[in-house]
Amino acid sequence: MSNTFPWTCPYCNRAAIITNNSFTSGLGTFNDGNKDGPLGIAWTAVTCPNPQCREYELKAKLFAVEYAAHGARVKGLPLTEWQLRPQSSAKPFPNYIPRAIISDYNEACLIRDLSPKASSTLARRCLQGIIRDFWGISRNRLIDEVNELKPKIDTATWKAIDAIRSIGNIGAHMEKDINVIVDVEPEEAQLLIDLIEILLKDWYISRHEREQHLEHIVALAASKKEEKGKSVG
């Protein structure tokens, strides 16, 4: 890994450039006659440079290794990966988003690798919850709710939703009862999670920020009007 790299803290959600002062890594190897041959565990630790946070992220990966003149080095892709801290890739979201939606999102992230099909079911339920709460659309099937959503949203967002539902198993997910579990791959479950994160930001957070800005304008205008009234008096 390079000496510096961009990183977003999974706790405070602040973007930062990580340097050697905030990053530590290591590789531990073993070769004790196990069935997979020489192996190594590569681990990384990143500490958030935000002084109000200072949380840390821990990750580990299991690799096959080979020994060279200067020691062991990993070869190939990771055999297994672990997200140690935080335990999932779930991003922090504000508490004005309905608790049930965030709960399903967090759990979908937590079990994505352990049980992709259960993760995808939770993500699908989360997507349905977003559509029902934010847009007031409620139908028997998620696919019908998504179709009704099309004329209400921008083209780019619709294309993303349509692209994801065109994937075989995810598309089957949307056509079935919300609690039916369908086999999917971890990558497919992650696509749904990525979509949910975008929708939460573009819909809930953008609306909240817009409301705050408008309230600020109204309050500022009222204050100016009051000041002018006093000066005239």
N, C-alpha and C positions, 0 to 999 in steps of 0.2 A: 504494500500500500504506500502511496506517495506521502510525503511529509505533511502536506496539507490537503484537505478535501472538504467539500460541502456536506453538511449534515443537519438534519432537523431533529430536535429533541423530542422523543416520544412522550415526554411528560409535560413540558411547558409549550411545546409546539413552536418554539423559536428557531429560526434558521441561524446557522453559525458556520464559520470556517474553522475546522478542527486542525490544530497543530500538535506537535509532539508533546506539548505540555498537558494536553487533554486526552492523549491516546496512548494505550499500551497494548501490546500483543505478544503472543508467545506460541511455541509449538512443543508439545510433549509427545514423545514417541514410545512405542513398545513393540517388541518382537519376541514373544514368548511361545512361539509355536502354535499360535491360534490359527483357525481355519482360513482366515483372510490374509495371512501374511503380515509383513511389517505395516503398522498403522501409526497414525499421528493425530492428535487433537490440537487443532489450531484455534486459539481463542483471542478475542478482542474485547477491550474495555474502553468505552468512550464516556468522558465526564462532561456534562453540559457546562459551558463557560459562563452561562447566565448566572450572575451572583445571587439572584433571587430563587434560583432553582438548584443547581449543583447536583442534580440526580445523575445516575450513570446507567449506561446500557451495556449489557454483557451478552456476547454471542459465542458459540463454539461450533466447529465443524470437524467431522471425522473424515480423514483422507487415507488413501493408500500412500505409502512413502517409499522412497528409495534412498539408499545410503551412498553418498559420494565422498570425495576426499575432504570436503569441508563440512561434513555432517549430513543430516537427513534433509530431504526436501520432498514436498508433496508432489503427487502426480495425479493428473486427471481431475475429474469433478468430485465434489464432496459426496461421500457415501451416505452421510446423515448430517443434518443441521439442527441446532438447538437455539431457540430464542430464550435465553435464561432470565434476563431482566430488561424490560418488563416481559412478562410471560407471553404476551401476544403483540401483534403489530397494530393493535387498535389505537387510533389517534384520539386525543382528548377533544371533546366537543362541549359547548356551553350547556348549562342546565335549563335553558329555555326551550330546548328541543325535548319533546315528550320522552319521559323516562322509559317507556316500553320500547320505543324505537332504539334508543341508545343501548338498552339492555340486550336486545336481539343482536345489534351490531357488535357489541363487545364480545358476546359469546360466540358469534360466527367467526370472529378473528381468532379467538382463543383456541378453537378446536379445528381450525382450517386444515392443518396437517394431520392431526390425529384422526379426524373423521370428516373428510371433504363433503360427503353427502349430507351429513347432519349440519355442517357449516352452511352449505348451500341452501338447505331448507330454512334455516334461521335467517339467512340473507334475503331469501325470497319473501319471508314473512315481514322482514324489516322494510323491504321495498314496498310491499303492499300497505304497510302501516304509514309510510311516508305519503303515498299517493292518496290514501283515505284522509289522513289528517291535514295535509297541506292543500290538496286540491278538492277535497270533499267528494271524491269519486268512490263509490262502493258498489261492486258487482260480485257475482258468485265466484268468478274466476279471475285470477290475476291478469291473464291474457286479455280479458275483456276490459279491465280497468286500464291497462296499458294502451289498448287501442283507443279508448275514449280520451286518453291523455294527449294523444298526438296533436290535435289542433290547438291545444292550450300552451304548448311549450315551443322553445326555439328549435330551429332545424338541427343545429349541431347536437343538442342534447337528445333529440329524437333519434338521430342517426346512431348515437352511441347505444341507446337502449335497444334499438332495432338490430344493431350488429350483435349485441350480446344474446338476444333472444333467438338469433339465427343459428347459434351453436346448438347442435342436436339435443344434448341432454338438458341444457339450461332451458331451451325452448319447450321441451317436454315438461320440465318443472312448472313452467308458467301455465300450461294447459291443464294441469292436474289440480286436485284439491291441495290447499295450502300446506297441509301436514303430511302429504305423501312424500316419502323419501326416495329419491332417484339417484343412481350412481353417477358421480361426477369426479373429475380429477381435481387435485389441489389447485391447479392453474385456473380451472373453470370457476371454482369457488372464489378465488381471488379476484377474478374479473367482476363478479357480482359485488364483492366488497369494495373494489375500486369505484364502481359506479355509485354505490351508496354514499361513499365519502364525497364524491363530486356533487351529488344531489343535496346532501346536507349543507355543504358550503354554498352552493349556488342558490338554493331556495331559502332555507332557514336563516343562515348567517347573513346572506346578502339582504334579505328582507328586514332582519333586525337592525343591521347597520343603517339601512336606508331610513327606517323609522326613527332611529336615534338622530340622524343628520337632520331630518325634517323637523323633529321636535326642537332641536337646537336652533334651527332657523326661526321657527315660530317664537320661541322664548326670547331670542335675540331681538327680533322685530318688536315684540311686546315691550321689551326693556327700552329700546330706542324711542318707541312711541310715548312711553311714560316719561322719559327724560325730556322729550320735546314739550310735553304737556306742562311739566313743572317749569320749564324755562319761559314759556308763554305766560304762565300765571305769575 
